[in-house]
Amino acid sequence: MFAEKMLPRARERLATIGAGAFVRDAADLMSEPHTDLVVVCDDDGGMVGVVTKTDIVGQIRQCSGGGCTARVDTIMTRDVISCRPSESLHDVW
């Protein structure tokens, strides 16, 4: 089986956000069921990183009061492993 077989289900659960968006906006996306990760995209729609719930909790711990205005690109993980639709799921795993 190839990764492309998983694409319809993956697209249903895919959450994306712009790199300049606020952490609060990513947290709003993650409040949806089954959304534990948000893909961060550049202006051209290319993936530049991901943000997880752990990233957001770590940032919130550092905030004081309601003044937390960090951007997603300051807390995201940039070194992301991805795959192509034509790759076998065995190889991806």
MODELLER restraints for C-alpha pairs under 7 A, 6 or more apart:
rsr = mdl.restraints
at = mdl.atoms
rsr.add(forms.Gaussian(group=physical.xy_distance, feature=features.Distance(at['CA:1:A'], at['CA:88:A']), mean=5.77, stdev=0.5))
rsr.add(forms.Gaussian(group=physical.xy_distance, feature=features.Distance(at['CA:1:A'], at['CA:89:A']), mean=5.99, stdev=0.5))
rsr.add(forms.Gaussian(group=physical.xy_distance, feature=features.Distance(at['CA:2:A'], at['CA:85:A']), mean=6.67, stdev=0.5))
rsr.add(forms.Gaussian(group=physical.xy_distance, feature=features.Distance(at['CA:2:A'], at['CA:86:A']), mean=5.95, stdev=0.5))
rsr.add(forms.Gaussian(group=physical.xy_distance, feature=features.Distance(at['CA:2:A'], at['CA:87:A']), mean=5.57, stdev=0.5))
rsr.add(forms.Gaussian(group=physical.xy_distance, feature=features.Distance(at['CA:2:A'], at['CA:88:A']), mean=4.14, stdev=0.5))
rsr.add(forms.Gaussian(group=physical.xy_distance, feature=features.Distance(at['CA:2:A'], at['CA:89:A']), mean=5.29, stdev=0.5))
rsr.add(forms.Gaussian(group=physical.xy_distance, feature=features.Distance(at['CA:3:A'], at['CA:85:A']), mean=4.77, stdev=0.5))
rsr.add(forms.Gaussian(group=physical.xy_distance, feature=features.Distance(at['CA:3:A'], at['CA:86:A']), mean=6.28, stdev=0.5))
rsr.add(forms.Gaussian(group=physical.xy_distance, feature=features.Distance(at['CA:3:A'], at['CA:87:A']), mean=5.76, stdev=0.5))
rsr.add(forms.Gaussian(group=physical.xy_distance, feature=features.Distance(at['CA:3:A'], at['CA:88:A']), mean=5.82, stdev=0.5))
rsr.add(forms.Gaussian(group=physical.xy_distance, feature=features.Distance(at['CA:3:A'], at['CA:89:A']), mean=5.39, stdev=0.5))
rsr.add(forms.Gaussian(group=physical.xy_distance, feature=features.Distance(at['CA:4:A'], at['CA:85:A']), mean=4.28, stdev=0.5))
rsr.add(forms.Gaussian(group=physical.xy_distance, feature=features.Distance(at['CA:4:A'], at['CA:86:A']), mean=6.38, stdev=0.5))
rsr.add(forms.Gaussian(group=physical.xy_distance, feature=features.Distance(at['CA:13:A'], at['CA:34:A']), mean=6.99, stdev=0.5))
rsr.add(forms.Gaussian(group=physical.xy_distance, feature=features.Distance(at['CA:13:A'], at['CA:35:A']), mean=6.70, stdev=0.5))
rsr.add(forms.Gaussian(group=physical.xy_distance, feature=features.Distance(at['CA:15:A'], at['CA:29:A']), mean=6.92, stdev=0.5))
rsr.add(forms.Gaussian(group=physical.xy_distance, feature=features.Distance(at['CA:15:A'], at['CA:38:A']), mean=5.06, stdev=0.5))
rsr.add(forms.Gaussian(group=physical.xy_distance, feature=features.Distance(at['CA:15:A'], at['CA:39:A']), mean=6.19, stdev=0.5))
rsr.add(forms.Gaussian(group=physical.xy_distance, feature=features.Distance(at['CA:16:A'], at['CA:38:A']), mean=5.37, stdev=0.5))
rsr.add(forms.Gaussian(group=physical.xy_distance, feature=features.Distance(at['CA:16:A'], at['CA:39:A']), mean=4.65, stdev=0.5))
rsr.add(forms.Gaussian(group=physical.xy_distance, feature=features.Distance(at['CA:16:A'], at['CA:40:A']), mean=5.75, stdev=0.5))
rsr.add(forms.Gaussian(group=physical.xy_distance, feature=features.Distance(at['CA:16:A'], at['CA:41:A']), mean=6.79, stdev=0.5))
rsr.add(forms.Gaussian(group=physical.xy_distance, feature=features.Distance(at['CA:17:A'], at['CA:26:A']), mean=6.96, stdev=0.5))
rsr.add(forms.Gaussian(group=physical.xy_distance, feature=features.Distance(at['CA:17:A'], at['CA:38:A']), mean=6.85, stdev=0.5))
rsr.add(forms.Gaussian(group=physical.xy_distance, feature=features.Distance(at['CA:17:A'], at['CA:39:A']), mean=6.36, stdev=0.5))
rsr.add(forms.Gaussian(group=physical.xy_distance, feature=features.Distance(at['CA:17:A'], at['CA:40:A']), mean=5.07, stdev=0.5))
rsr.add(forms.Gaussian(group=physical.xy_distance, feature=features.Distance(at['CA:17:A'], at['CA:41:A']), mean=6.08, stdev=0.5))
rsr.add(forms.Gaussian(group=physical.xy_distance, feature=features.Distance(at['CA:18:A'], at['CA:40:A']), mean=5.62, stdev=0.5))
rsr.add(forms.Gaussian(group=physical.xy_distance, feature=features.Distance(at['CA:18:A'], at['CA:41:A']), mean=5.04, stdev=0.5))
rsr.add(forms.Gaussian(group=physical.xy_distance, feature=features.Distance(at['CA:18:A'], at['CA:42:A']), mean=6.04, stdev=0.5))
rsr.add(forms.Gaussian(group=physical.xy_distance, feature=features.Distance(at['CA:19:A'], at['CA:40:A']), mean=5.55, stdev=0.5))
rsr.add(forms.Gaussian(group=physical.xy_distance, feature=features.Distance(at['CA:19:A'], at['CA:41:A']), mean=5.77, stdev=0.5))
rsr.add(forms.Gaussian(group=physical.xy_distance, feature=features.Distance(at['CA:19:A'], at['CA:42:A']), mean=5.84, stdev=0.5))
rsr.add(forms.Gaussian(group=physical.xy_distance, feature=features.Distance(at['CA:19:A'], at['CA:72:A']), mean=5.68, stdev=0.5))
rsr.add(forms.Gaussian(group=physical.xy_distance, feature=features.Distance(at['CA:19:A'], at['CA:73:A']), mean=4.98, stdev=0.5))
rsr.add(forms.Gaussian(group=physical.xy_distance, feature=features.Distance(at['CA:20:A'], at['CA:71:A']), mean=5.72, stdev=0.5))
rsr.add(forms.Gaussian(group=physical.xy_distance, feature=features.Distance(at['CA:20:A'], at['CA:72:A']), mean=6.24, stdev=0.5))
rsr.add(forms.Gaussian(group=physical.xy_distance, feature=features.Distance(at['CA:20:A'], at['CA:73:A']), mean=6.31, stdev=0.5))
rsr.add(forms.Gaussian(group=physical.xy_distance, feature=features.Distance(at['CA:21:A'], at['CA:71:A']), mean=5.55, stdev=0.5))
rsr.add(forms.Gaussian(group=physical.xy_distance, feature=features.Distance(at['CA:21:A'], at['CA:72:A']), mean=5.71, stdev=0.5))
rsr.add(forms.Gaussian(group=physical.xy_distance, feature=features.Distance(at['CA:22:A'], at['CA:69:A']), mean=6.33, stdev=0.5))
rsr.add(forms.Gaussian(group=physical.xy_distance, feature=features.Distance(at['CA:22:A'], at['CA:70:A']), mean=5.83, stdev=0.5))
rsr.add(forms.Gaussian(group=physical.xy_distance, feature=features.Distance(at['CA:22:A'], at['CA:71:A']), mean=4.29, stdev=0.5))
rsr.add(forms.Gaussian(group=physical.xy_distance, feature=features.Distance(at['CA:22:A'], at['CA:72:A']), mean=5.52, stdev=0.5))
rsr.add(forms.Gaussian(group=physical.xy_distance, feature=features.Distance(at['CA:23:A'], at['CA:56:A']), mean=6.78, stdev=0.5))
rsr.add(forms.Gaussian(group=physical.xy_distance, feature=features.Distance(at['CA:23:A'], at['CA:70:A']), mean=5.87, stdev=0.5))
rsr.add(forms.Gaussian(group=physical.xy_distance, feature=features.Distance(at['CA:23:A'], at['CA:71:A']), mean=5.44, stdev=0.5))
rsr.add(forms.Gaussian(group=physical.xy_distance, feature=features.Distance(at['CA:23:A'], at['CA:72:A']), mean=5.05, stdev=0.5))
rsr.add(forms.Gaussian(group=physical.xy_distance, feature=features.Distance(at['CA:26:A'], at['CA:38:A']), mean=6.88, stdev=0.5))
rsr.add(forms.Gaussian(group=physical.xy_distance, feature=features.Distance(at['CA:30:A'], at['CA:36:A']), mean=5.95, stdev=0.5))
rsr.add(forms.Gaussian(group=physical.xy_distance, feature=features.Distance(at['CA:36:A'], at['CA:52:A']), mean=6.02, stdev=0.5))
rsr.add(forms.Gaussian(group=physical.xy_distance, feature=features.Distance(at['CA:36:A'], at['CA:53:A']), mean=6.09, stdev=0.5))
rsr.add(forms.Gaussian(group=physical.xy_distance, feature=features.Distance(at['CA:37:A'], at['CA:50:A']), mean=6.69, stdev=0.5))
rsr.add(forms.Gaussian(group=physical.xy_distance, feature=features.Distance(at['CA:37:A'], at['CA:51:A']), mean=5.73, stdev=0.5))
rsr.add(forms.Gaussian(group=physical.xy_distance, feature=features.Distance(at['CA:37:A'], at['CA:52:A']), mean=4.61, stdev=0.5))
rsr.add(forms.Gaussian(group=physical.xy_distance, feature=features.Distance(at['CA:37:A'], at['CA:53:A']), mean=6.82, stdev=0.5))
rsr.add(forms.Gaussian(group=physical.xy_distance, feature=features.Distance(at['CA:38:A'], at['CA:50:A']), mean=5.61, stdev=0.5))
rsr.add(forms.Gaussian(group=physical.xy_distance, feature=features.Distance(at['CA:38:A'], at['CA:51:A']), mean=5.25, stdev=0.5))
rsr.add(forms.Gaussian(group=physical.xy_distance, feature=features.Distance(at['CA:38:A'], at['CA:52:A']), mean=6.52, stdev=0.5))
rsr.add(forms.Gaussian(group=physical.xy_distance, feature=features.Distance(at['CA:39:A'], at['CA:47:A']), mean=6.60, stdev=0.5))
rsr.add(forms.Gaussian(group=physical.xy_distance, feature=features.Distance(at['CA:39:A'], at['CA:49:A']), mean=6.19, stdev=0.5))
rsr.add(forms.Gaussian(group=physical.xy_distance, feature=features.Distance(at['CA:39:A'], at['CA:50:A']), mean=4.53, stdev=0.5))
rsr.add(forms.Gaussian(group=physical.xy_distance, feature=features.Distance(at['CA:39:A'], at['CA:51:A']), mean=6.57, stdev=0.5))
rsr.add(forms.Gaussian(group=physical.xy_distance, feature=features.Distance(at['CA:40:A'], at['CA:47:A']), mean=5.78, stdev=0.5))
rsr.add(forms.Gaussian(group=physical.xy_distance, feature=features.Distance(at['CA:40:A'], at['CA:48:A']), mean=5.76, stdev=0.5))
rsr.add(forms.Gaussian(group=physical.xy_distance, feature=features.Distance(at['CA:40:A'], at['CA:49:A']), mean=5.05, stdev=0.5))
rsr.add(forms.Gaussian(group=physical.xy_distance, feature=features.Distance(at['CA:40:A'], at['CA:50:A']), mean=5.22, stdev=0.5))
rsr.add(forms.Gaussian(group=physical.xy_distance, feature=features.Distance(at['CA:41:A'], at['CA:47:A']), mean=4.44, stdev=0.5))
rsr.add(forms.Gaussian(group=physical.xy_distance, feature=features.Distance(at['CA:41:A'], at['CA:48:A']), mean=5.42, stdev=0.5))
rsr.add(forms.Gaussian(group=physical.xy_distance, feature=features.Distance(at['CA:42:A'], at['CA:48:A']), mean=6.28, stdev=0.5))
rsr.add(forms.Gaussian(group=physical.xy_distance, feature=features.Distance(at['CA:48:A'], at['CA:78:A']), mean=6.15, stdev=0.5))
rsr.add(forms.Gaussian(group=physical.xy_distance, feature=features.Distance(at['CA:49:A'], at['CA:76:A']), mean=5.87, stdev=0.5))
rsr.add(forms.Gaussian(group=physical.xy_distance, feature=features.Distance(at['CA:49:A'], at['CA:77:A']), mean=5.30, stdev=0.5))
rsr.add(forms.Gaussian(group=physical.xy_distance, feature=features.Distance(at['CA:49:A'], at['CA:78:A']), mean=4.34, stdev=0.5))
rsr.add(forms.Gaussian(group=physical.xy_distance, feature=features.Distance(at['CA:49:A'], at['CA:79:A']), mean=6.84, stdev=0.5))
rsr.add(forms.Gaussian(group=physical.xy_distance, feature=features.Distance(at['CA:49:A'], at['CA:80:A']), mean=6.24, stdev=0.5))
rsr.add(forms.Gaussian(group=physical.xy_distance, feature=features.Distance(at['CA:50:A'], at['CA:76:A']), mean=5.39, stdev=0.5))
rsr.add(forms.Gaussian(group=physical.xy_distance, feature=features.Distance(at['CA:50:A'], at['CA:77:A']), mean=5.34, stdev=0.5))
rsr.add(forms.Gaussian(group=physical.xy_distance, feature=features.Distance(at['CA:50:A'], at['CA:78:A']), mean=6.80, stdev=0.5))
rsr.add(forms.Gaussian(group=physical.xy_distance, feature=features.Distance(at['CA:51:A'], at['CA:76:A']), mean=4.80, stdev=0.5))
rsr.add(forms.Gaussian(group=physical.xy_distance, feature=features.Distance(at['CA:51:A'], at['CA:77:A']), mean=6.33, stdev=0.5))
rsr.add(forms.Gaussian(group=physical.xy_distance, feature=features.Distance(at['CA:55:A'], at['CA:75:A']), mean=6.38, stdev=0.5))
rsr.add(forms.Gaussian(group=physical.xy_distance, feature=features.Distance(at['CA:83:A'], at['CA:92:A']), mean=6.71, stdev=0.5))
